[in-house]
Each structure stands twice: as structure tokens, then as C-alpha cells.
Amino acid sequence: MEALRDTFVKQTREIIQDNLTGIYLHGSAVMGCYNPQKSDLDFIIVVKDSMSDAVKKAYMDMVVELNGKGPAKGIEMSIVRQSVCRPFVYPTPFELHFSVAHHDWYEKNPDDYISKMKGEDKDLAAHFTIITHRGKCLYGAPIKDTFAEVPVQDYIDSIWNDIADAEEEITDNPMYLILNLARVLAYMKDGIVLSKKEGGEWALEHLPEKYHSLIQAALREYAKGADVSYDMDLAKDYAGYMVEEIASKKKHMPRISHVIQNL
């Protein structure tokens, strides 16, 4: 992971050059739970000004090449302008984005990808929150000088957006949603920003015992890539319970002065 990360930083600097403000790592790689079988490498690249299509094309060629050498879930990265980081803009505009979900599009029609892969992404509020509280600057300006604090309501909207349909989606990706629901509720209740692994551990201490076997199964799959069988009826019940709990907390958040705690 370190060698791939170092190559990513080196080539990012070479391609973006003087327009580069900084390169920042977030996600499991900075939260102590990176698993090459279950994790991706998550980067935010901050630039001073918009990038030309030629520079975007060179950059995407580099990212796609490294993605093939990366972990099972590959590389996920977004490029944003410095002006949307401080002060923070929500929903957050981005200049370019890549994840494995978009690989085929780029390979089949790179010009179309370059012209259309830009816009706004609510997920960036969650990513920036991880960066400001637990992220790592790999190159460039320090995090505190680059990113403003994400307002609580923007962060809540971002993480809610990711789990609102969990009852319908949990059968498709049980491990991810079981653990993600847990870390969202941990934030809503205790103001702590957790990894999926930490969210599962928090849930074992705070949630009804009937869900413990489900959470333990998700933690085993996440940590070891184990072949896990889930009780889908219990998973759906868990998703319904968690969404209701989170929605209830979300409803009252405007009246709560929530301070995000560092671990």
C-alpha cells in the first residue's frame, strides 16, 4: 500500500505541477482498518484552479494504471478546487472523480468521461470531515490550512444520504451497511467519527443483543475477508431499527450543539 501511495503522490505532483495545493489521504488507510481485500485507497486532491482537459486526461491515465495495481476495491479519488474547501461549500463541487465503478466508462470513452465527470458530490462532506479529524496530508499545504470544518448539518445530510435506503439495499451489501449504519448512529448519539470497524465495535457495546451476531459476522468479513452467511431477515430488521434511530436523532439535531470528538 505504501509503495502505491508514494507512486500516486509522485505522479500527481508531476502531472498537476504548480496548480497542486495538496494531496490528502482519508478512509480506512488512516483509520487503522485497511484490508487490501475489502478496502480501497481514498484520496482527495486539492488544486488552485480548474484543470484543462489535457491535464485531466493525463491524470486519469495515471490513476487507471495504478488502479490496476491497487487493492481489490482499487483507488477512489476526487479533485476539488481550494476555493470550495475553505470556506466549505455544500454540496461540494468537484473537478474530476474516479472509482472502480467508473473504470469501464473511462476505458470505453475517455473524452466523454473527461467532459462529463464533474459536478457536485454530497459525499465530499463526509470525506472532508474524516480528513479534518483523522486524515493525513501526503503532500502540500497542511490540513488545517486547506480545509474548513464541515458544518454539522452538512455532515449529517451527507451521511444520511448514504444510508437512507438501507432497508431496501442491505441484502445487496450487508457487511457495508451493517457497519456503516453503526458508525452513523455512533456519530448521531455520541458525536464520534468512526471507521466501519470501530462502528461495529461501538455497536456491540450500545445496540440490542439480538443484533450482536449480525454485527460480529460483518466484522469478521470486514477484517478477514471471511466467507460469511447472514440472516437476511435479521439484517432487514436491523436496518429498519437503525434507520429509525438515526432519523429520530437527525430530527432533533438542529437543537443540539454537537461537537465532533476526536478519538
ChimeraX commands (.cxc) that place a marker at each C-alpha (Angstrom):
marker #1 position 0.00,0.00,0.00 radius 0.5
marker #1 position 2.80,2.42,0.89 radius 0.5
marker #1 position 4.62,1.94,-2.43 radius 0.5
marker #1 position 1.44,2.53,-4.43 radius 0.5
marker #1 position 0.61,5.58,-2.32 radius 0.5
marker #1 position 4.08,7.03,-2.83 radius 0.5
marker #1 position 3.87,6.50,-6.59 radius 0.5
marker #1 position 0.45,8.15,-6.64 radius 0.5
marker #1 position 1.85,11.21,-4.85 radius 0.5
marker #1 position 4.91,11.42,-7.09 radius 0.5
marker #1 position 2.94,11.21,-10.32 radius 0.5
marker #1 position 0.24,13.58,-9.08 radius 0.5
marker #1 position 2.93,16.18,-8.43 radius 0.5
marker #1 position 4.45,15.64,-11.87 radius 0.5
marker #1 position 1.15,15.98,-13.74 radius 0.5
marker #1 position -0.58,18.79,-11.84 radius 0.5
marker #1 position 2.63,20.71,-11.05 radius 0.5
marker #1 position 2.22,24.28,-9.76 radius 0.5
marker #1 position -1.58,24.02,-9.71 radius 0.5
marker #1 position -1.40,21.49,-6.86 radius 0.5
marker #1 position -2.29,22.62,-3.34 radius 0.5
marker #1 position -2.10,19.25,-1.64 radius 0.5
marker #1 position -2.79,15.51,-1.58 radius 0.5
marker #1 position -4.77,14.08,1.34 radius 0.5
marker #1 position -5.48,10.53,2.45 radius 0.5
marker #1 position -8.71,9.50,4.19 radius 0.5
marker #1 position -10.75,6.34,4.74 radius 0.5
marker #1 position -9.59,3.01,6.18 radius 0.5
marker #1 position -5.93,3.72,5.39 radius 0.5
marker #1 position -5.85,6.45,8.06 radius 0.5
marker #1 position -8.28,4.82,10.49 radius 0.5
marker #1 position -6.33,1.66,11.29 radius 0.5
marker #1 position -8.52,-0.85,9.49 radius 0.5
marker #1 position -7.12,-1.07,5.94 radius 0.5
marker #1 position -7.64,-4.52,4.40 radius 0.5
marker #1 position -6.41,-4.97,0.80 radius 0.5
marker #1 position -9.20,-7.49,0.20 radius 0.5
marker #1 position -12.01,-5.22,1.39 radius 0.5
marker #1 position -10.71,-1.64,1.29 radius 0.5
marker #1 position -9.91,0.97,-1.31 radius 0.5
marker #1 position -7.37,3.77,-1.17 radius 0.5
marker #1 position -9.10,7.12,-0.75 radius 0.5
marker #1 position -7.53,10.38,-1.88 radius 0.5
marker #1 position -8.63,14.00,-2.09 radius 0.5
marker #1 position -6.51,16.20,-4.35 radius 0.5
marker #1 position -6.86,19.95,-3.93 radius 0.5
marker #1 position -5.93,22.28,-6.80 radius 0.5
marker #1 position -5.74,26.05,-7.05 radius 0.5
marker #1 position -7.56,26.44,-10.38 radius 0.5
marker #1 position -9.56,24.36,-12.82 radius 0.5
marker #1 position -7.66,21.80,-14.89 radius 0.5
marker #1 position -7.52,21.60,-18.68 radius 0.5
marker #1 position -8.93,18.53,-20.41 radius 0.5
marker #1 position -5.40,17.55,-21.47 radius 0.5
marker #1 position -4.19,17.53,-17.86 radius 0.5
marker #1 position -7.28,15.63,-16.76 radius 0.5
marker #1 position -6.64,13.01,-19.45 radius 0.5
marker #1 position -3.01,12.56,-18.39 radius 0.5
marker #1 position -4.10,12.32,-14.78 radius 0.5
marker #1 position -6.83,9.79,-15.45 radius 0.5
marker #1 position -4.43,7.60,-17.45 radius 0.5
marker #1 position -2.13,7.57,-14.44 radius 0.5
marker #1 position -4.93,6.78,-11.97 radius 0.5
marker #1 position -6.32,3.94,-14.09 radius 0.5
marker #1 position -2.87,2.39,-14.45 radius 0.5
marker #1 position -2.25,2.50,-10.70 radius 0.5
marker #1 position -5.78,1.28,-10.00 radius 0.5
marker #1 position -4.87,-1.98,-11.73 radius 0.5
marker #1 position -2.04,-2.45,-9.23 radius 0.5
marker #1 position -4.07,-1.44,-6.20 radius 0.5
marker #1 position -6.20,-3.23,-3.60 radius 0.5
marker #1 position -9.27,-5.26,-4.52 radius 0.5
marker #1 position -11.55,-2.21,-4.43 radius 0.5
marker #1 position -8.99,-0.05,-6.19 radius 0.5
marker #1 position -8.43,3.68,-5.92 radius 0.5
marker #1 position -11.08,6.28,-5.23 radius 0.5
marker #1 position -10.14,9.90,-5.70 radius 0.5
marker #1 position -11.71,13.31,-6.18 radius 0.5
marker #1 position -10.07,16.53,-7.30 radius 0.5
marker #1 position -11.52,19.73,-5.86 radius 0.5
marker #1 position -10.60,23.40,-6.05 radius 0.5
marker #1 position -9.14,25.08,-3.00 radius 0.5
marker #1 position -11.94,27.65,-3.05 radius 0.5
marker #1 position -14.60,25.04,-2.14 radius 0.5
marker #1 position -12.62,23.67,0.82 radius 0.5
marker #1 position -12.15,26.85,2.79 radius 0.5
marker #1 position -14.78,28.19,3.24 radius 0.5
marker #1 position -16.58,24.88,2.79 radius 0.5
marker #1 position -19.16,24.68,0.01 radius 0.5
marker #1 position -22.05,22.18,0.15 radius 0.5
marker #1 position -22.98,20.28,-1.93 radius 0.5
marker #1 position -19.32,20.30,-2.85 radius 0.5
marker #1 position -18.26,20.87,-6.47 radius 0.5
marker #1 position -15.54,18.63,-7.86 radius 0.5
marker #1 position -13.30,18.85,-10.92 radius 0.5
marker #1 position -12.72,15.14,-11.51 radius 0.5
marker #1 position -13.58,11.85,-9.82 radius 0.5
marker #1 position -12.65,8.19,-10.19 radius 0.5
marker #1 position -13.60,4.91,-8.58 radius 0.5
marker #1 position -13.71,1.34,-9.89 radius 0.5
marker #1 position -17.41,1.85,-10.67 radius 0.5
marker #1 position -16.38,4.30,-13.40 radius 0.5
marker #1 position -13.49,2.31,-14.87 radius 0.5
marker #1 position -15.37,0.89,-17.85 radius 0.5
marker #1 position -16.80,4.27,-18.82 radius 0.5
marker #1 position -13.34,5.80,-18.96 radius 0.5
marker #1 position -11.83,2.88,-20.87 radius 0.5
marker #1 position -14.61,2.92,-23.48 radius 0.5
marker #1 position -14.89,6.68,-24.00 radius 0.5
marker #1 position -12.24,8.76,-22.22 radius 0.5
marker #1 position -13.19,12.00,-23.98 radius 0.5
marker #1 position -16.81,11.64,-22.87 radius 0.5
marker #1 position -15.64,10.86,-19.32 radius 0.5
marker #1 position -13.37,13.90,-19.15 radius 0.5
marker #1 position -16.09,16.22,-20.42 radius 0.5
marker #1 position -18.84,14.92,-18.10 radius 0.5
marker #1 position -17.15,13.73,-14.88 radius 0.5
marker #1 position -17.61,16.91,-12.88 radius 0.5
marker #1 position -20.38,18.39,-10.79 radius 0.5
marker #1 position -21.33,18.23,-7.10 radius 0.5
marker #1 position -20.95,15.38,-4.62 radius 0.5
marker #1 position -22.58,15.32,-1.17 radius 0.5
marker #1 position -20.22,12.51,-0.10 radius 0.5
marker #1 position -17.36,15.01,-0.04 radius 0.5
marker #1 position -18.72,16.49,3.20 radius 0.5
marker #1 position -18.13,13.13,4.88 radius 0.5
marker #1 position -14.70,12.74,3.27 radius 0.5
marker #1 position -13.61,16.22,4.34 radius 0.5
marker #1 position -14.79,15.51,7.89 radius 0.5
marker #1 position -12.58,12.40,8.02 radius 0.5
marker #1 position -9.67,14.44,6.67 radius 0.5
marker #1 position -10.03,17.26,9.18 radius 0.5
marker #1 position -10.28,14.89,12.15 radius 0.5
marker #1 position -8.29,11.81,11.18 radius 0.5
marker #1 position -6.78,12.36,7.74 radius 0.5
marker #1 position -3.19,12.60,6.58 radius 0.5
marker #1 position -1.51,15.18,4.37 radius 0.5
marker #1 position 0.71,13.29,1.93 radius 0.5
marker #1 position 2.00,16.41,0.21 radius 0.5
marker #1 position 1.42,20.16,0.22 radius 0.5
marker #1 position -0.42,22.57,2.48 radius 0.5
marker #1 position -1.36,21.32,5.96 radius 0.5
marker #1 position -4.91,20.08,6.51 radius 0.5
marker #1 position -5.75,22.90,8.93 radius 0.5
marker #1 position -4.80,25.49,6.31 radius 0.5
marker #1 position -6.65,23.81,3.45 radius 0.5
marker #1 position -9.95,22.58,4.88 radius 0.5
marker #1 position -12.51,24.41,6.97 radius 0.5
marker #1 position -14.58,22.48,9.48 radius 0.5
marker #1 position -17.62,20.92,7.83 radius 0.5
marker #1 position -20.82,22.26,9.44 radius 0.5
marker #1 position -22.65,19.62,11.45 radius 0.5
marker #1 position -25.83,19.83,9.36 radius 0.5
marker #1 position -23.89,19.32,6.13 radius 0.5
marker #1 position -22.10,16.30,7.56 radius 0.5
marker #1 position -25.36,14.80,8.78 radius 0.5
marker #1 position -27.00,15.31,5.40 radius 0.5
marker #1 position -24.03,13.64,3.73 radius 0.5
marker #1 position -24.01,10.53,5.92 radius 0.5
marker #1 position -27.82,10.29,5.88 radius 0.5
marker #1 position -27.69,10.29,2.10 radius 0.5
marker #1 position -25.56,7.15,2.28 radius 0.5
marker #1 position -27.86,5.07,4.49 radius 0.5
marker #1 position -31.41,6.38,3.94 radius 0.5
marker #1 position -32.35,3.40,1.73 radius 0.5
marker #1 position -30.61,0.76,3.85 radius 0.5
marker #1 position -33.77,-1.32,4.36 radius 0.5
marker #1 position -34.01,-1.95,0.62 radius 0.5
marker #1 position -30.26,-2.19,-0.04 radius 0.5
marker #1 position -28.94,-4.25,2.87 radius 0.5
marker #1 position -29.46,-7.59,1.16 radius 0.5
marker #1 position -27.17,-6.47,-1.69 radius 0.5
marker #1 position -24.27,-5.37,0.52 radius 0.5
marker #1 position -24.88,-6.50,4.10 radius 0.5
marker #1 position -21.37,-6.09,5.51 radius 0.5
marker #1 position -21.00,-2.49,4.34 radius 0.5
marker #1 position -24.43,-1.36,5.52 radius 0.5
marker #1 position -24.37,-3.18,8.86 radius 0.5
marker #1 position -21.15,-1.42,9.82 radius 0.5
marker #1 position -21.94,1.88,8.15 radius 0.5
marker #1 position -25.29,2.19,9.93 radius 0.5
marker #1 position -23.47,1.59,13.20 radius 0.5
marker #1 position -20.91,4.34,12.68 radius 0.5
marker #1 position -23.61,6.79,11.57 radius 0.5
marker #1 position -25.64,6.15,14.73 radius 0.5
marker #1 position -22.46,6.47,16.81 radius 0.5
marker #1 position -21.98,9.95,15.42 radius 0.5
marker #1 position -25.62,10.90,15.91 radius 0.5
marker #1 position -25.57,9.76,19.54 radius 0.5
marker #1 position -22.01,10.46,20.69 radius 0.5
marker #1 position -20.52,12.87,18.13 radius 0.5
marker #1 position -17.66,10.50,17.23 radius 0.5
marker #1 position -16.32,9.91,13.72 radius 0.5
marker #1 position -15.54,6.20,13.36 radius 0.5
marker #1 position -14.32,3.74,10.79 radius 0.5
marker #1 position -16.60,0.85,9.80 radius 0.5
marker #1 position -14.63,-1.45,12.12 radius 0.5
marker #1 position -14.88,1.00,15.01 radius 0.5
marker #1 position -18.57,1.46,14.26 radius 0.5
marker #1 position -19.15,-2.28,14.60 radius 0.5
marker #1 position -17.26,-2.36,17.89 radius 0.5
marker #1 position -19.30,0.59,19.16 radius 0.5
marker #1 position -22.50,-1.20,18.14 radius 0.5
marker #1 position -21.61,-4.29,20.17 radius 0.5
marker #1 position -21.48,-2.09,23.26 radius 0.5
marker #1 position -24.56,0.03,22.56 radius 0.5
marker #1 position -27.12,-1.91,20.47 radius 0.5
marker #1 position -29.63,-4.63,21.49 radius 0.5
marker #1 position -28.06,-8.05,21.96 radius 0.5
marker #1 position -30.27,-9.65,19.30 radius 0.5
marker #1 position -28.19,-7.85,16.64 radius 0.5
marker #1 position -24.79,-8.84,18.01 radius 0.5
marker #1 position -24.38,-12.00,15.90 radius 0.5
marker #1 position -25.11,-9.96,12.78 radius 0.5
marker #1 position -22.59,-7.28,13.70 radius 0.5
marker #1 position -19.95,-9.85,14.63 radius 0.5
marker #1 position -20.40,-11.54,11.26 radius 0.5
marker #1 position -19.92,-8.23,9.47 radius 0.5
marker #1 position -16.78,-7.51,11.49 radius 0.5
marker #1 position -15.35,-10.95,10.61 radius 0.5
marker #1 position -15.97,-10.37,6.92 radius 0.5
marker #1 position -14.51,-6.88,7.04 radius 0.5
marker #1 position -11.39,-7.86,8.98 radius 0.5
marker #1 position -10.54,-11.17,7.38 radius 0.5
marker #1 position -12.46,-11.37,4.13 radius 0.5
marker #1 position -14.18,-14.40,5.64 radius 0.5
marker #1 position -17.00,-16.15,3.78 radius 0.5
marker #1 position -19.91,-15.10,5.97 radius 0.5
marker #1 position -23.56,-16.12,5.83 radius 0.5
marker #1 position -26.04,-13.51,7.03 radius 0.5
marker #1 position -29.53,-13.94,8.45 radius 0.5
marker #1 position -31.23,-11.63,5.96 radius 0.5
marker #1 position -34.47,-11.38,7.93 radius 0.5
marker #1 position -32.45,-10.19,10.91 radius 0.5
marker #1 position -30.44,-7.86,8.65 radius 0.5
marker #1 position -33.61,-6.22,7.35 radius 0.5
marker #1 position -34.93,-5.86,10.90 radius 0.5
marker #1 position -31.60,-4.32,11.94 radius 0.5
marker #1 position -31.67,-1.88,9.02 radius 0.5
marker #1 position -35.21,-0.77,9.88 radius 0.5
marker #1 position -34.30,-0.30,13.53 radius 0.5
marker #1 position -31.14,1.64,12.73 radius 0.5
marker #1 position -32.70,3.93,10.14 radius 0.5
marker #1 position -35.50,4.75,12.59 radius 0.5
marker #1 position -32.98,5.50,15.36 radius 0.5
marker #1 position -30.86,7.67,13.07 radius 0.5
marker #1 position -33.89,9.50,11.67 radius 0.5
marker #1 position -35.09,10.25,15.19 radius 0.5
marker #1 position -31.71,11.69,16.17 radius 0.5
marker #1 position -31.50,13.60,12.88 radius 0.5
marker #1 position -34.87,15.23,13.55 radius 0.5
marker #1 position -33.60,16.74,16.78 radius 0.5
marker #1 position -30.09,17.64,15.68 radius 0.5
marker #1 position -30.88,21.33,14.92 radius 0.5
marker #1 position -31.49,21.79,18.65 radius 0.5
marker #1 position -28.24,20.08,19.62 radius 0.5
marker #1 position -24.86,21.81,19.64 radius 0.5
marker #1 position -22.89,18.76,18.50 radius 0.5
marker #1 position -19.12,18.83,18.71 radius 0.5
marker #1 position -17.34,16.13,16.71 radius 0.5
marker #1 position -15.00,14.34,19.05 radius 0.5
marker #1 position -11.55,13.10,18.14 radius 0.5
marker #1 position -10.63,9.62,19.26 radius 0.5
marker link #1:1,2 radius 0.2
marker link #1:2,3 radius 0.2
marker link #1:3,4 radius 0.2
marker link #1:4,5 radius 0.2
marker link #1:5,6 radius 0.2
marker link #1:6,7 radius 0.2
marker link #1:7,8 radius 0.2
marker link #1:8,9 radius 0.2
marker link #1:9,10 radius 0.2
marker link #1:10,11 radius 0.2
marker link #1:11,12 radius 0.2
marker link #1:12,13 radius 0.2
marker link #1:13,14 radius 0.2
marker link #1:14,15 radius 0.2
marker link #1:15,16 radius 0.2
marker link #1:16,17 radius 0.2
marker link #1:17,18 radius 0.2
marker link #1:18,19 radius 0.2
marker link #1:19,20 radius 0.2
marker link #1:20,21 radius 0.2
marker link #1:21,22 radius 0.2
marker link #1:22,23 radius 0.2
marker link #1:23,24 radius 0.2
marker link #1:24,25 radius 0.2
marker link #1:25,26 radius 0.2
marker link #1:26,27 radius 0.2
marker link #1:27,28 radius 0.2
marker link #1:28,29 radius 0.2
marker link #1:29,30 radius 0.2
marker link #1:30,31 radius 0.2
marker link #1:31,32 radius 0.2
marker link #1:32,33 radius 0.2
marker link #1:33,34 radius 0.2
marker link #1:34,35 radius 0.2
marker link #1:35,36 radius 0.2
marker link #1:36,37 radius 0.2
marker link #1:37,38 radius 0.2
marker link #1:38,39 radius 0.2
marker link #1:39,40 radius 0.2
marker link #1:40,41 radius 0.2
marker link #1:41,42 radius 0.2
marker link #1:42,43 radius 0.2
marker link #1:43,44 radius 0.2
marker link #1:44,45 radius 0.2
marker link #1:45,46 radius 0.2
marker link #1:46,47 radius 0.2
marker link #1:47,48 radius 0.2
marker link #1:48,49 radius 0.2
marker link #1:49,50 radius 0.2
marker link #1:50,51 radius 0.2
marker link #1:51,52 radius 0.2
marker link #1:52,53 radius 0.2
marker link #1:53,54 radius 0.2
marker link #1:54,55 radius 0.2
marker link #1:55,56 radius 0.2
marker link #1:56,57 radius 0.2
marker link #1:57,58 radius 0.2
marker link #1:58,59 radius 0.2
marker link #1:59,60 radius 0.2
marker link #1:60,61 radius 0.2
marker link #1:61,62 radius 0.2
marker link #1:62,63 radius 0.2
marker link #1:63,64 radius 0.2
marker link #1:64,65 radius 0.2
marker link #1:65,66 radius 0.2
marker link #1:66,67 radius 0.2
marker link #1:67,68 radius 0.2
marker link #1:68,69 radius 0.2
marker link #1:69,70 radius 0.2
marker link #1:70,71 radius 0.2
marker link #1:71,72 radius 0.2
marker link #1:72,73 radius 0.2
marker link #1:73,74 radius 0.2
marker link #1:74,75 radius 0.2
marker link #1:75,76 radius 0.2
marker link #1:76,77 radius 0.2
marker link #1:77,78 radius 0.2
marker link #1:78,79 radius 0.2
marker link #1:79,80 radius 0.2
marker link #1:80,81 radius 0.2
marker link #1:81,82 radius 0.2
marker link #1:82,83 radius 0.2
marker link #1:83,84 radius 0.2
marker link #1:84,85 radius 0.2
marker link #1:85,86 radius 0.2
marker link #1:86,87 radius 0.2
marker link #1:87,88 radius 0.2
marker link #1:88,89 radius 0.2
marker link #1:89,90 radius 0.2
marker link #1:90,91 radius 0.2
marker link #1:91,92 radius 0.2
marker link #1:92,93 radius 0.2
marker link #1:93,94 radius 0.2
marker link #1:94,95 radius 0.2
marker link #1:95,96 radius 0.2
marker link #1:96,97 radius 0.2
marker link #1:97,98 radius 0.2
marker link #1:98,99 radius 0.2
marker link #1:99,100 radius 0.2
marker link #1:100,101 radius 0.2
marker link #1:101,102 radius 0.2
marker link #1:102,103 radius 0.2
marker link #1:103,104 radius 0.2
marker link #1:104,105 radius 0.2
marker link #1:105,106 radius 0.2
marker link #1:106,107 radius 0.2
marker link #1:107,108 radius 0.2
marker link #1:108,109 radius 0.2
marker link #1:109,110 radius 0.2
marker link #1:110,111 radius 0.2
marker link #1:111,112 radius 0.2
marker link #1:112,113 radius 0.2
marker link #1:113,114 radius 0.2
marker link #1:114,115 radius 0.2
marker link #1:115,116 radius 0.2
marker link #1:116,117 radius 0.2
marker link #1:117,118 radius 0.2
marker link #1:118,119 radius 0.2
marker link #1:119,120 radius 0.2
marker link #1:120,121 radius 0.2
marker link #1:121,122 radius 0.2
marker link #1:122,123 radius 0.2
marker link #1:123,124 radius 0.2
marker link #1:124,125 radius 0.2
marker link #1:125,126 radius 0.2
marker link #1:126,127 radius 0.2
marker link #1:127,128 radius 0.2
marker link #1:128,129 radius 0.2
marker link #1:129,130 radius 0.2
marker link #1:130,131 radius 0.2
marker link #1:131,132 radius 0.2
marker link #1:132,133 radius 0.2
marker link #1:133,134 radius 0.2
marker link #1:134,135 radius 0.2
marker link #1:135,136 radius 0.2
marker link #1:136,137 radius 0.2
marker link #1:137,138 radius 0.2
marker link #1:138,139 radius 0.2
marker link #1:139,140 radius 0.2
marker link #1:140,141 radius 0.2
marker link #1:141,142 radius 0.2
marker link #1:142,143 radius 0.2
marker link #1:143,144 radius 0.2
marker link #1:144,145 radius 0.2
marker link #1:145,146 radius 0.2
marker link #1:146,147 radius 0.2
marker link #1:147,148 radius 0.2
marker link #1:148,149 radius 0.2
marker link #1:149,150 radius 0.2
marker link #1:150,151 radius 0.2
marker link #1:151,152 radius 0.2
marker link #1:152,153 radius 0.2
marker link #1:153,154 radius 0.2
marker link #1:154,155 radius 0.2
marker link #1:155,156 radius 0.2
marker link #1:156,157 radius 0.2
marker link #1:157,158 radius 0.2
marker link #1:158,159 radius 0.2
marker link #1:159,160 radius 0.2
marker link #1:160,161 radius 0.2
marker link #1:161,162 radius 0.2
marker link #1:162,163 radius 0.2
marker link #1:163,164 radius 0.2
marker link #1:164,165 radius 0.2
marker link #1:165,166 radius 0.2
marker link #1:166,167 radius 0.2
marker link #1:167,168 radius 0.2
marker link #1:168,169 radius 0.2
marker link #1:169,170 radius 0.2
marker link #1:170,171 radius 0.2
marker link #1:171,172 radius 0.2
marker link #1:172,173 radius 0.2
marker link #1:173,174 radius 0.2
marker link #1:174,175 radius 0.2
marker link #1:175,176 radius 0.2
marker link #1:176,177 radius 0.2
marker link #1:177,178 radius 0.2
marker link #1:178,179 radius 0.2
marker link #1:179,180 radius 0.2
marker link #1:180,181 radius 0.2
marker link #1:181,182 radius 0.2
marker link #1:182,183 radius 0.2
marker link #1:183,184 radius 0.2
marker link #1:184,185 radius 0.2
marker link #1:185,186 radius 0.2
marker link #1:186,187 radius 0.2
marker link #1:187,188 radius 0.2
marker link #1:188,189 radius 0.2
marker link #1:189,190 radius 0.2
marker link #1:190,191 radius 0.2
marker link #1:191,192 radius 0.2
marker link #1:192,193 radius 0.2
marker link #1:193,194 radius 0.2
marker link #1:194,195 radius 0.2
marker link #1:195,196 radius 0.2
marker link #1:196,197 radius 0.2
marker link #1:197,198 radius 0.2
marker link #1:198,199 radius 0.2
marker link #1:199,200 radius 0.2
marker link #1:200,201 radius 0.2
marker link #1:201,202 radius 0.2
marker link #1:202,203 radius 0.2
marker link #1:203,204 radius 0.2
marker link #1:204,205 radius 0.2
marker link #1:205,206 radius 0.2
marker link #1:206,207 radius 0.2
marker link #1:207,208 radius 0.2
marker link #1:208,209 radius 0.2
marker link #1:209,210 radius 0.2
marker link #1:210,211 radius 0.2
marker link #1:211,212 radius 0.2
marker link #1:212,213 radius 0.2
marker link #1:213,214 radius 0.2
marker link #1:214,215 radius 0.2
marker link #1:215,216 radius 0.2
marker link #1:216,217 radius 0.2
marker link #1:217,218 radius 0.2
marker link #1:218,219 radius 0.2
marker link #1:219,220 radius 0.2
marker link #1:220,221 radius 0.2
marker link #1:221,222 radius 0.2
marker link #1:222,223 radius 0.2
marker link #1:223,224 radius 0.2
marker link #1:224,225 radius 0.2
marker link #1:225,226 radius 0.2
marker link #1:226,227 radius 0.2
marker link #1:227,228 radius 0.2
marker link #1:228,229 radius 0.2
marker link #1:229,230 radius 0.2
marker link #1:230,231 radius 0.2
marker link #1:231,232 radius 0.2
marker link #1:232,233 radius 0.2
marker link #1:233,234 radius 0.2
marker link #1:234,235 radius 0.2
marker link #1:235,236 radius 0.2
marker link #1:236,237 radius 0.2
marker link #1:237,238 radius 0.2
marker link #1:238,239 radius 0.2
marker link #1:239,240 radius 0.2
marker link #1:240,241 radius 0.2
marker link #1:241,242 radius 0.2
marker link #1:242,243 radius 0.2
marker link #1:243,244 radius 0.2
marker link #1:244,245 radius 0.2
marker link #1:245,246 radius 0.2
marker link #1:246,247 radius 0.2
marker link #1:247,248 radius 0.2
marker link #1:248,249 radius 0.2
marker link #1:249,250 radius 0.2
marker link #1:250,251 radius 0.2
marker link #1:251,252 radius 0.2
marker link #1:252,253 radius 0.2
marker link #1:253,254 radius 0.2
marker link #1:254,255 radius 0.2
marker link #1:255,256 radius 0.2
marker link #1:256,257 radius 0.2
marker link #1:257,258 radius 0.2
marker link #1:258,259 radius 0.2
marker link #1:259,260 radius 0.2
marker link #1:260,261 radius 0.2
marker link #1:261,262 radius 0.2
marker link #1:262,263 radius 0.2
view
